[in-house]
Every structure is written in structure tokens, then in C-alpha cells.
Amino acid sequence: QVQLAESGGGLVQAGGSLRLSCAASERTFSRNAMGWFRQAPGKEREFVAALRWSSGSTYYAASVKGRFTISGDNAKNTMYLQMNSLKPEDTAVYFCAAPHLTYSGSLFLRGGYTYWGQGTQVTVSS
């Protein structure tokens, strides 16, 4: 059972930056991918970014592409989300997630992820 723990959220002004971290309870190379989702009040949880460990391939939602960067450090069992040029509409609870080891479907789909962290709040003021 993978356990995930996010950190790094907080309050920032529009145009600012934050870096989120997601610490995994086991060696990340044994997972095939990890991702970030977010959920704003009254809205559905939505895909933000994903990283496939084996190939290093990254995937982004259109709304964050060019502003957010996903990366990972196998030695530290940690995934990161660098968020730049933040906007008020980026305000949400951010969750890290991992699919089952054998999952080979789309990383954009919430249903493809089996393991979830508790989330970290990101608030962007205007």
C-alpha cells in the first residue's frame, strides 16, 4: 500500500510561485507514474500534471502548461510540482496520486489513480 503525503501549500499573491512536494512511502521506481490533481470549492477534482517514471514523460492540463512543472527524485521518493505565474483560479486543494503498478491507461483520468494523499491548500490572492 502506497502512502502519499503532500506539503508546500500556502497563500501567495497572483504572479507568485510555490513548490509542492509529495513524499511516497516506497521507492518511486516501483510505481509506473504519479500525478497531481486539484479541487476548488464546489468543483470536480481535475487533472493538473503527471509524470511517468520509466520514460520521464510529463503531461499537463492545458490550463497550467507553461506555468507548472512536474518532476521527481527517485532517491528521495518524492515528486514535485513547481507552480509559477500563479493565478487566483489556481486556488484549490492539490492532491498527489499514484495509479496501481499495472495501470496502463490514460494518466489524465482521475479514475486511473488508486492511491491519494490528503491534499494541501493553495490559495492565490488577487
N, C-alpha and C positions, 0 to 999 in steps of 0.2 A: 504494500500500500504506500503510494507516494504521498507525502505531506508537503504542502507548499505554503510559504509564508511571505507575504508582500510587506514592503516597507518603502519609505521615501516620499509618501504623500504629504500634502500640506497646502497652505494658502500662498498664492503667488499672484502678482499683478499680470494683466494682459501683456503679452510680449516677452514674459519671463520664461524661465526654464526650470524643470525638475527632472530628477532621475529616479525612477522606480527600480527597486530590486525585488527579485523573487528567489528565495532560497529553497532548494529542494532537499528532501530528506535522504535522497540516494543519488548515486553517481548519475549525472545527466546523460552520459553517453549511452546509458541503458534505455533511455527514453528516445522515441523517434522524433518528437517535436515538442515544443511548448509554445504557448500563446498568451496574449493579453486581450482581455475584453474589458468593456466598461459599461456602467449602467447609471444613467442620470435619473433623477426623481421622476416617476411617472412614465418612464420609457422602458423599452425592452433592452436586455443586455445585448450589446453589439460587439462585433469583432473589431479589434484595433490593429493587431500585428501578430505574426507568428514566425517561428524560427525552426527550420528542420536541421537537427544537429548533424546528421550524417553528411549532408551536402553543403550546409551553411546557407542554404537558400532562405530568403526572407520574403515575407508577404505583408502588405499593408492595406488598410482601408483607404479609400480614395480621400477621405476627409483628413487623414493625418499624413499621407505620403508627402515626403519632402520636409516635414517638420519633426517627425518622430523617427527614432532609430532603435531597432531591437538588436540585441547582441547577447552573447552568452559566454560564460567562463566555466569550462568543464572542471578545472582544478578546484574551483570554489563551489561547484554545484549551484551556480547562480545564473539567473537570466536578468537582463536589464532592459529598461525602456527609457531612453533619453528623449525628453519631450522639450522641444524648443518652440519659440514663437507661439506660446500658448494663448488660446482664445477663451473667452467666457463659455463658449459652447463646449469646451473640453471638460468642463466641470462634471464630475461623476465619481462614482466608486470604481476603482480599477482593480480587476481580478487577474491573477495569473492562473493558467490552467495547463493541463497535460492530457493528451489522449492516451488510450490504452496502448501498450507497446506494439500490438499488432495492427493498430488502426492505419489504414492506408487511404482513407477518404480525404475530402477537402478539409483543409485547416481553417477555412473561413466559417465553418458551421459550428455553432455552439454545441449542437448535439454530438459532435465528434469527440468532445473532451470528457474525460472520465473523472479527473481529479481537479479540484478547485481550491484556491486559497480563500481566506476570509475577506480579502479586499482591503484597499487603502484609499482614503478620501483624497481627491484632488479638487481644489477649489480655485478658480481663476476669477479674479475680480477685474471689473472694467475700469 
